[in-house]
Amino acid sequence: MAKYRDLANADVIGSGNAEALAELVDALLPILVDRLAVTGLGEIEVERNGATVRVRSEALGAVAATSVNRPATGTVHAGTAAPASERSADGVRRHAVRATAVGFLTLAKDVHIGAKISRGALVAQVEVLGIPTEVRAQHGGIVVTLKAATGDPVEYGQEIFTLESIGEVSK
Amino acid sequence: MIKRVLIANRGEIALRILRACRQLGIEAVVAYSEADADSRAVLVADEAVCIGPADVKASYLSAPAIISAALATGCDAIHPGYGFLSENAAFAEAVAAHRLTFIGPSAPILEKFHSKAATRALLAKHGLPTIPGSDGVVADEAAALAAAKRIGYPVILKASAGGGGRGMRVAQSEADLSRNFAICVQEAQAAFGDGSIYLEKYLSATHHVEVQIAVDHEGTALHFGERDCSLQRRHQKLVEESPSTALTPRVREDFLARAAKAIGAAGYRNVGTLEFLVGPDGNPYFIEINCRIQVEHPVTEVVTGVDLVALQIALAGGAKMPMKQSEIQARGHAIEFRITAEDPAHNFQPQAGEISAYRSPSGPWVRFDSHLYAGYEVPPYYDSLLGKLIVWGATRGEAIARSRAALRELEIDGVATTRDFFLGLLESPAFLSGSVTTSMLDEVGTAAILATVPRQPGALATAQ
């Protein structure tokens, strides 16, 4: 199963005092890490008293990135049909950044979990027979899940990573 | 030799190639466009890779996308199927440059046989009778008029780089030729990127017969009998059968043997088809070559028992011809019907939409090569072939009777199809007597054929 780093991998967003936040994190983190391992989810987020604790597995992200090569189930294509953006109940918008061609991926240097990406930024390249095809972010946001890594083979439309924007635009 | 094949095509042929790969114990990856994400080949495949959007230029016609997909998925060979890039020498060359095996003739061979005019001359040199025509490509209208005068009207103008029944125009007179020449050049330029035109004597109301051939790396060339593809609409084949009803046994044996000998000697490799028209003297005259596996290959498979796609893959992998000519014995009679999403009642207008209900025919000696399933959405971007019904009988009559039963069993709801047209055709005296010619549809008319579609299942028993 996935391995986890400690707090370095948990985002803490909120306006409460630092002590209250630390308490919340201490109380929730072991539970969340366990749950992450049991469910196989890539990420779990909990909101309490105006603060949000989010725990994410990087290892799982790497598993998802191998979709082109997996001994497939015939569902490799499923990703291409997914919507570009979806919005959760708490107003967080998620945007999939997708490969613009079939080939080998090179992520931009500044793309890592937690990185802030501005709209239109060059975030990756897909090399098609030695010729790079640009992947640009259609939305601004924070990188929350990496689903492919540099050197990975990717298919057209495959999700490379997920961006989240909070309260960016309300519509 | 070949371990893992990228299938760079769609529809029924992608499925056909996938089946051949599995049978041979070769891994296969189906390349597909976004519009084909729910196609049956993708659903059935162990692995599939999306190569681009629906637009064929960015997917099935994109050499970089296809080769990149092959490399990304670890394939060592690419099967191009038919159409798309299957006869594209530049593509075959790029495939080879990336150390992948192109399943088909190599780039130099595709290049050599690319020009229809040059191929005609080459095969004539190797002993194939050809239809009187211009001496290669005609330079301009004046040269075309001069050639036509020598050949005699009517003539047919053909794009040297053309194929698939496109890029052809018939001229009945000098005025007709003058009017059509520039248009034909333009169309050829637009469709094939090459405006070269050549002329042939136009034979109307004739039989179109073709020879399936296969050649290994050492030049051992075999033929697998002929197919009669006379029933056409606007140069598009609708029905194919084997053997042809137009050839006497002696003519048949002679032209098949000559075709195999000529194509081997001319340097062709892998599988291919030589197309002929039957002249007024009852002899077939060579018109053109198809450097690929063809839509109608199952007709030959059914009468000879040879899996042509498997043979094609083996030959591309460097295998020696695994059989002798004497071992290929055609048996009985086979007919193929191309079931397309076209509305025969409305000028064969192509259809798209969801297949709301689907029931495929089956039973003894009935084969239905199709990518359909209930709920499948026929995309509007590609050709309209839905499936090929191939039926075998010990005699032509038995094959026809069995075809009627199979067509009645076939149910496709949601889009208009050519099924009923074929049920009508199987009541038509011209078809039943085996005297279908290339101009039959023009003479009889689609409406007349549709009018004879039996309304009730019981009516079929008394027909003929």
Interface residues (C-beta under 8 A of the other chain):
Chain A: V68 N69 R70 P71 A72 G74 V76 H77 A78 T80 A81 A101 V102 G103 F104 E127 V128 L129 I131 P153 V154 E155 Y156 G157 Q158
Chain B: Y32 E34 A37 D38 V42 L43 V44 A45 D46 E47 A48 V49 C50 I51 G52 P53 S59 P64 A65 I67 S68 A69 L71 A72 T73 G74 H98
